[in-house]
Amino acid sequence: MNEIRIITVDGPSGSGKGTLAQRLAAHLKWHFLDSGAIYRVLGLMVDRVDISVDSVGKIAELARSMPLSFDGERALLSGEDVTGEIRTETAGNQASKVAAIPEVRTALLAWQRDYAKPPGLVADGRDMGTVVFPQAQLKIFLTASPEERAKRRYKQLKEKGLGVNLAGLIEEIRERDERDSQRTAAPLKAAEDALTLDSTQLSIDEVFSQVVGKVHETFPDLSGI
């Protein structure tokens, strides 16, 4: 796996890491891993079968046998398109809870690492650069203030016609940040060798431009792309 080129994009919810990672993968024509979607689907399964988040063994078994596949950006659970369902705030919070279970993270580790294939991989998540792909040649940690991230999410949900409360979103984001950063298994943090970018005052185009510049520094033969 060491010879395969890997770029990791980690960061908290709403930082823009998913948009950046997808755009980067498309730009480079590399494979793309949305690790958050895997945990969101698992959280959905836990809800559907009504398992308590304290039932560690049962949830880990679900993780190992999850009938999940991806068709582009579509997440398919036993063939059912659950893409919209896993992008809700409820699904995100549930994903954060199941992701805190060490046995679940262990169960999903090999699955995530299997995404590393030529010509390269852009991996989006919270522990891509610290745990899943510590050998990645380029690691990005993208962050933004909780208030800015809540505003972005508020705008997205409003555009979808969903009723949402900004103050409530800010509180949910703060709680999720604390849960993700304080968990014992693969806590949310920047890798020691990661490039940290604060996108609070930056547009996605500005962030993308900075990261592409770093990509060209890391992989000089890609400078023409």
Residue pairs with C-beta under 8 A, 6 or more apart in sequence:
1 113
1 116
1 135
2 135
4 116
4 117
4 118
4 120
4 121
5 30
5 119
5 120
5 121
5 137
5 219
6 116
6 120
6 121
6 122
6 123
6 133
6 135
6 136
6 137
6 138
7 24
7 30
7 120
7 121
7 122
7 123
7 136
7 137
7 138
7 139
7 140
7 215
8 122
8 123
8 125
8 128
8 129
8 132
8 133
8 136
8 138
8 139
8 140
8 191
8 194
9 17
9 20
9 21
9 24
9 122
9 123
9 124
9 125
9 128
9 140
9 142
10 17
10 124
10 125
10 126
10 127
10 128
10 129
10 130
10 139
10 140
10 141
10 142
10 188
10 190
10 191
10 194
11 17
11 126
11 140
11 141
11 142
11 143
11 188
12 126
12 143
12 144
12 149
12 173
12 176
12 177
12 180
12 188
13 92
13 149
13 153
13 173
13 176
13 177
14 144
14 148
14 149
14 150
14 152
14 153
14 173
15 142
15 143
15 144
15 149
15 199
16 142
16 144
16 152
16 199
16 204
16 207
17 124
17 140
17 142
18 34
18 36
18 124
19 204
20 124
20 140
20 142
20 204
20 207
20 208
20 211
21 32
21 34
21 122
21 123
21 124
22 32
22 34
22 73
22 122
22 124
23 204
23 208
24 30
24 122
24 208
24 211
24 212
24 215
25 31
25 32
25 121
25 122
26 32
27 212
27 225
28 119
28 120
28 122
28 215
28 222
28 225
29 119
30 119
30 120
30 121
30 122
31 115
31 116
31 117
31 120
31 121
31 122
32 121
32 122
32 123
32 124
33 112
33 115
33 121
33 122
33 123
33 124
33 125
33 128
34 70
34 124
34 125
35 112
35 123
35 124
35 125
35 126
35 128
35 132
36 95
36 124
36 125
36 126
37 70
37 75
37 86
38 66
38 68
38 108
38 111
38 112
39 95
39 96
39 98
39 99
39 104
39 108
40 75
40 86
40 87
40 91
40 92
40 94
40 95
41 66
41 68
41 75
41 77
41 82
41 86
42 59
42 62
42 63
42 66
42 95
42 98
42 104
42 108
43 86
43 91
43 94
43 95
43 97
43 98
44 77
44 82
44 85
44 86
44 91
44 94
45 62
45 66
45 77
46 53
46 59
46 62
46 94
46 98
47 94
49 62
51 58
51 59
51 62
53 59
53 97
53 98
53 101
56 101
56 103
56 104
57 103
59 98
59 101
59 103
59 104
60 101
60 103
60 104
60 106
60 107
63 98
63 104
63 107
63 108
64 107
66 77
67 77
67 78
68 75
68 76
68 77
69 76
70 76
73 83
74 81
74 83
75 81
75 82
75 83
75 86
76 82
85 91
86 95
89 153
89 157
89 169
89 172
92 176
93 172
93 176
96 176
96 179
96 180
97 179
98 104
99 105
99 126
99 180
99 183
100 179
100 180
100 183
100 184
100 185
101 185
102 184
102 185
105 127
105 131
105 185
105 186
109 131
109 132
112 123
112 132
113 132
113 133
115 121
115 123
116 123
116 133
121 133
123 132
123 133
123 136
125 132
126 180
126 186
126 188
127 186
127 187
127 188
128 136
128 139
129 136
129 139
129 140
129 141
129 190
129 191
129 193
129 194
130 186
130 189
130 190
130 191
131 186
134 191
137 218
137 219
138 195
138 214
138 215
138 218
138 219
139 190
139 191
139 193
139 194
139 195
140 194
140 195
140 197
140 211
140 214
141 190
141 191
141 194
141 195
141 196
141 197
142 196
142 197
142 199
142 207
143 196
143 197
143 198
143 199
144 152
144 198
144 199
144 200
145 200
146 170
146 173
146 174
146 177
147 170
148 199
148 200
149 173
150 166
150 169
150 170
150 173
151 166
153 164
153 169
153 173
154 164
154 166
154 169
157 164
158 164
177 188
180 187
180 188
181 187
181 188
181 189
190 196
195 211
195 214
197 207
197 210
197 211
199 207
202 210
215 222
216 222
216 223
